[in-house]
């Protein structure tokens, strides 16, 4: 990987650390707002490198940059709370305040995702392949991606006098703007004469072409072969950055965040099956599924690949890395709300159980029961923690042994 690639990796890693800080900041701010006592806010773990005290809270940096934490007095009944802090213990706060504080970290991940998606679309633009011709090939290869052979048909694009840099305006009267619009129209009309309106040197030019029928993989089901039309043209070498206006970027940001949330939920529901596949990758000869699970190491490596991609402009590389970091944050926000301890969602689930049980007792005219005994939940916490560690180790191993390539 080049120096630019490693810069992309570093940018992503720093972005993750900043995201973790903002996650913990969300917990801290809401806890302080509700009057709970916050004694520590640290970036990293292990030995303390530097700290400063502001009021009752110590802020600092520790040696291992693997996350961060905020210490709120009385997070559970298992913690010993000094007599002078009893009134400000977290577990004594109203249920809604505890729920807000516990959910604040995940909420901040969603906010980060929304902001980064918006910034990518507005400040840098979305990489799009516009309908501008790349190199014109002398033939249409019989097999996609191969060199010309004597039996390969002549390129209709070359025969019609199309040139690299021509921008396709319409195909048979239907306006096109994206490369996919153009190729879909060509693929759908094998052997049919088509009228192309192109823009060349700022002037409209009309050309007539007849796509050559060829056998190619179906775009929806790649294992299926279909007959489609081909012209013998390549896409533009680089994507074009299409910037959105500030209001349009908001809509794009919300839409992309919703898509990541939907995809994240779907990925979580299929997590067991995906982990089986990752295990087969690490301990067997199974190929890596590019649409499967990817760990932090793998995502960081992809960021490095994006940073040195020749198919993107500098603005496109920045926008793509921002989008990758935004997607990562949104997924983490969704994952962290799973109703499993020690995740924040697990604490919210225990709180919900506590309040539902209290409501049932009240309806029966009985005094409110004590809060759930966290000691009884510790074995479950240990099981989940070990499972998460095992999953993390497997993903790191897969990312190193068989990394996902763009």
N, C-alpha and C positions, 0 to 999 in steps of 0.2 A: 504494500500500500504506500502511496506517495505521501509527501509531507502535507499536501492539501487534504488527502484522505484522512490522515491522522488528526488534522485540524477539525474535520467534520465529526470524528469520533469524540474528540474533546468537547466540542460544542454541545453535543447531545448529552454527554455525561454531566457537564456543568448544568445543563438545562434540567436534568433529572434532580440533581442536588438542590437547585433553586426551587423546584417544584415541591420537594420534600419539606423544605423550609417553610414554604407558603402553606402547605398542608398543616404543619404543626402550628404555624402562626394562627390559622383559623381556629384550632382548638384553644390556643392561649387567649386570643382576643375575646372569644365568646365566654370562656371561663371567667376571665377578669371582669367582663361586663356584668356577669351574674353574681359577682361577689365571691367567687371561689378563690382560694389562695394558690397562686402559681409560684413555685420556688425556683424552677430551672427551665431554661430554653437553650438547648445545645444542638449544634450541627456536628454530626459524627458521633462515634462511640469510642470507648477505651480511655486511655490517659488524656487528661486535660492539657491542651496546649495554651489556651488563653481564655480569659473570662473577665467580665466586668459586672458589677452589681448596680442595678438601677432599682431603687426602692427595695421591695422584698423579693425581686426576681434576679437570678444570676443568668447572664447571657454569655455564651462562649462557644469555643470550637474544640473538638476532640480529635484524636490522632487518626481514627479510622473513618474515612469519608464514605460510610455505607448507609447514610440516612441521617436521622436526627430524632429528637424527642422533646416533649414538654412534660414537666412533672407538675401535676395538679394534686394538691393534698386531698386525700380521702377519695381516690377514684373508686375503691371498693372497700367493703368491710374488713378485708384481710389486712389492710394497712393500719399500722398504729398511728393515731393522730394525737398530737399533744393537746392537753386540756385547753390551752388558749386558742387552738385552731379548730376546736370542735364545731363551733357555729359556722365556720367557713368551709367545712369539709364538703367535697363535691357530692357525696352520697346524701347529704342533707338538703340539697337543692330540690326545688320542684321538678317533677318528672319532665315537663316540657323543656325546662332549661337544660337539663341533662341531655335530653334527646338532641336539642339544637347543638350543644357543645360536642357531643359524640359524632354528629353528622357533619360538622363544620369542615373537617379535613377533606372528606370526599366531595363536599360542595365546592371547596376551593379548587380541586382538580378539574371539576366541570367548568368553573370560571376561567381557569388557565386555558383549558381547551378552547372555549369560546373566543377568548382574546387572541390566542395564537392563530386560530383559523381565520379570524377577522383580519389580523395583521398580515397574514400570508396573502389573502385575497386582495386587500386594499393597497398595501404598501409595495408588494412585490409582484402580485398577479398569479394566476393559475397557469401552469404549463399546459399548453394545448397545441396539438398538431393541426395547424390550419391547412386548408386545401391548396397548398402550394407545392408544385412538383419538385422533387429531388432529381437525382441523376436519371437520365433516360437510358434504358437498357436497349441493346441491339436486338434482343430476342425476348420471347416469353419462355423461360425454362420449363421443360416438361415436368420436372420435379422442383417444387419451391425451394429456393435457396441454393440451387446448383448453377454451374456455369452453362453458357450457351453451347449447344451441340449442333452438328449439321442438320439434325432432324427437328430441332426446335423452331417453332414458327417465328417469323419476323415480328418485331415489336410494332403493334399498331400505333403506339405513341410516336415512335421514330418515323414511321411511314407518313403520319399526318403532320409532321413538322413541329411537334410539341417540343418545348425547350425547358431545361431546368430553370426554375424561378417563375414560370408561368403560374398565375393564381387562378384557380378554377372558380368561376362565378356561378355557373349553372350547368346542369346536365339534362338535356332534353326539356329545357324550360323550367326545371325545378332548381331553385337556388340552393347552393351548398356553401358552407363556410368551414366546416371541420374536415379533416382528412378522412375520418370514418364515414362522413356523409358521402364523400366522393367515391371511396372504395366500395361502399355498400351499393351504390347505384351501378358501378361497373360490374361488380360480382353478380348482380341480379339480372344482367342482360347479356349473357353469352351469345355471340353471333348476331346481335342486333345492332343496326346502325344508330349511333347516338350523336347528337349535336352538342358540342361543348362550346360554351362562351367562356373565354379566358381573358384575363387582364395581363397585358404585356407592355412594359414601359409606360404604364399609365393609360394605355389605349385598349378598348375592347377588340378582341379578335375571335372569329368563329372558326371552329374546326369540326370536321366530321370523322368519327372513329368507329371501328367495329371491334368490340372486345373479342379476343380469341377464347373459345371454350377450352378450359383446362380442368383437370381433376385436382381438387384441393381439400384440405380438412375443413369440416364444418365448424363455423365459429362458435356455435352453441355447444356442439358435441364433437370435440376434436378427434374422437375415435372413429367418427363417421366420415366417409368421403362423399363429396358432392361435386357436380359440374358447375363451374362458375365462369364468369368472364374475367379476362386479364388484359392489361394494356402494355405491360413492360415498363412500368415507371416505379421509382422508389419514393418513399416519403421524404420530407425535408430532413436535413441532418440534425437540426435542432428544433425543439419545441419553441413556440412563441409565447411570451408572457402576456396574458390578457388580464389587465387590472380591472377590478370592479370598483364602482363608486362606494362611498362610505355607507350608504343605506343598503345598497345591493349586497355589500360584503356582510352586513348583519344577517340578512336572509341566508346567504351562503354559509355563514358560520353556524347558524342554528340548524340548518339542514344537515351539514356535515357532522355536527355533534350528535344529532338524533340518529344518523346512520351508524356512527361508531357505537352508540349505546345499544342499538338493536343488534349490531354484529357482535358486540361484547357479550350480551346476554346469550346469544346463540352459541358463542364459543364456550362460555361457562357451562352451558347445558350439555355440551359434547366433550367436556374436559376429560372424563375418564377414558373415552375412546382415543382422544388425541394423545393422552399420556402413554397409552399402550403403544401407539405408533412411534412416539419418541423413544420409548424403551427398546423397540425393535431396531430403531436407527442406531442407538448407542451400542447395543449388545449383539446386533445381527447385521444383516446386509441390506436392510430395507432402505429405499431411497428417501431423502428428505422431502416432505410435502411442503412446497413453497407457500401453501395456504394454511399450513398447520400452525402449531404453537411456536413462538419465537421468544427467547429470553432476552434479558437486558443486554447481554453480550452480543447476541445476534442483531438486535435492533441498532445497537451502537455501530456495529460493523456495516450495516446497511446505510447508516448515516454517513459513514466514511466513503462508501461507494457512491452515494449521491453527490458528495462534495467534489469528487474527481470525475463525475460523469461528463463526457463530451457531448452528450445529447441534450444538455440543459445549459441555458445561459447562466451567468453568475447569479442573477436575480432568481432564476428558476431553481437553482440549487438551494439558495437560502429559503425560498418559499416551500420547497419540498421537505427540507429538514424541519422547518417550523410546523408543517402539517404532520410530519411523523411524530414530533414531540407532542403536538396537540392530541393526536389520536392515542398516544401512550397515556397521557394524563387522563383522558376521558375513560379509557379502559380501566386504569387503576382506580379511578373514582367509583366505577361500577363494581369492580371486584372487591374493593374494600368494604362495600356494604352487604356482602354476603353474610347471612345470619350464622356465622361461625366464629366462636372465640379462637384466637385473640383479636380478630379483625374488629374494626369499629362497628360493623354491622352486627357482630355477635353481641356486643355490649348493648346495642339498641334492642336486639331481640330479647335479651334478659330483662331489660327495662320494660319492654312491652308486656312480657309475661308477668312481671311484678305488678304492673298497673291493672292488667286484666284480672289477675287473681284477687287483688285488693277490691276491685269493683264487685266481684262475685261475693266476697265476704260481706261487703256493705249491704248488698241486696238481701242477704240472709240475716241481716241485723247483727252480724258478728263484728268484733273489733278487727282492725286491719292487721293482717299477718305480718311477720317480719319479712324483710327482703330475702330473696333467694340466697341460700348458703353457697358462696363461691367455692368453698372447699370441695363441695360435691362435684363441681364442674371442672376442677383442675385436671382430672384424668382426660376429659374430652379436649381440654386446651392442649395438653401434651401430645395427644394423638394428632390433632390438626397441625400443630407446630412441626412435628416430625414429618408429616405428609408434605407440608409446604417446603421444608428443607430438602426432602428427597426430590420433589418436583423441580426445585431450583437447581440442584446439582445435576439432574438429568438434562435440563434445558441448557445449562452452561456446557456440559459435555457435548451435547448435540451441536451447539453453536460453534464449538471449536473443531470437532471432528468432521462435521458435514454442514458447514455454514450455508445459509440461504443466500443465493446470489440474485441480484436484480435482473 
